[in-house]
Amino acid sequence: MAENKTKATDNSVDDYIAAIADETRRQDCEVLIQLMSKATKQPAVMWGDSIVGFGNFHYRYESGREGDICLIGFSSRKGDISLYGLFAAPRHLELVASLGKSKSGKGCLYIRKLSEIDLMVLETLINEAADSKDRLGC
């Protein structure tokens, strides 16, 4: 079986954030670090070159493939900030519906900036996802 490409690294989270050119995006990512670190009680760690992750989750599929990934995390992409692991929250459908301007993919939630969403709803979503024991929705 192929080895997972996305692994925890020793790359600097501070360097990753500092390299984000847009000041608003950089500040939004700093807020996400605070929220996710508080929810998981874990420090931010780079997973691969572009995912800031918190905590660790070992998964195993029925196929036998297994690996490790962060419980929750985010990545500053060209157009949006991708948020990972939040669909593990038991009430994610309800919370995402009341979040504000966002898009959902198969396993990600996409936002452009924090000012376009309800930060209290996002914090609830992050907290519930971090506490969830059911990671099947990820």
Order of alpha helices (4+ residues) and beta strands (2+ residues): alpha-alpha-beta-beta-beta-beta-beta-beta-alpha-beta-beta-alpha
